[in-house]
Amino acid sequence: MAQVTVTINGRSYPVACNDGEEQRIEELARYVDAKVKTFARELGQIGESRLLVMAALVLADELADARAESGGPGNGAGLDEDIAAAGIENLAQRIETIAARLETVHI
């Protein structure tokens, strides 16, 4: 099992992944970081967990839109989109886990 360290909103997070997935995780993290930075610019630093939750919700919305456009996962259409959507969904779940941990630390 491999591990990469990703940076989101200036904070580093170690992330475990399967061997060979490191570059993809780093790409996804840059995408999430861009979303979080956009929210931080628009709303200010409203708290790490809230920024991450907002990013996760936006990513989930994008995932739902991608699935609707491709006719849903597993139908053979839009296979690349399904793979990307699955990666985004996995990352969104990881972000939600991190956000939950941060929320309990900041209480």
N, C-alpha and C positions, 0 to 999 in steps of 0.2 A: 504494500500500500504506500502510495506516494503522499507527500504533503507539500502544499504551496502556501505562501503567505501572501494574502491579497490586502490591498489598502482601499478602504472605503471611507470617504470624508475625512481623510487624514489619519485614520486609525488602522492599524494592522491587525489582521485576523488570520491565524493558521487554519487551513482547511485541508482535511484529508480527502484524497480522491484515489481512484484506481490509477495504476501505472499507465502513463501515456495520456492521461486527461489533463495534465498540468496546464498546458497552453490554453486549452478550451476554458478551464476554470478561470484563468487569468483574463481571458477575453470577456467572459461573462461578468467578472468582477469589475472590469473597466466600464462595462455598460451600466451596471448597477451604480457604480461610483458617479457616473455622469448624471443619472437620475437623481441621486441623493444630493449632489452638488446643485442641481437645478432647484430642488426644493429649498435647500439652505439659502440660496441666493434670493429666492422669492419670499420665503417665510422667515429667514433668519435661523439661527441655531436654536431650534425648538426642542432639542434633545435628540440624542443619537437614536434611541429606540423609536421615537415617533417618525424620524426621517426614514429609518429603515422600514418601518411598517408601511409608510406611504409609498416608498419605492416598491415594496413587495406587492401592494395592491395594484399599482400601475402596471407592474410586470404581469400580474395575474390577469388583468384586463387585456393586455396585449396578447397574452397566451390564449385567452378565450376568443378574441377576434381572429387570431391566426387559425385556431381550430375551426371556427365557423367558416372561414374562407376556404379551408382545405377540405371541408366536409367532415372534419373530425379525425382523430388519430385512428390508425389501423385500417383505413379503407384503401390504402395503396396510393391514393392521390396525395401529392404534397409530402412525400416521404421526408425530404430534407427539412421541411417546415415542422413535421412531427418530431423529428430528432431534435431540432432546435427548441421546439416548444417543451419537450421533455426535459431538456437541459435547463431551460429557464424555470420550469416548475420545480425541479430539484433544487436549483439555487434559491428560489423563493422560499422553499421550505427551510433551507439552511439559514436564510436571513431571518425568517420568523423565529427560529430556534435561538439565534444570537440575540435578536431583539427581546425575546422573553427572558434570556439570561441577564441582559442589561437592565431590563425593567426591574428584576428582583434585586439587582445590586444597587440600584439608585433609589430604592424605597426607603 
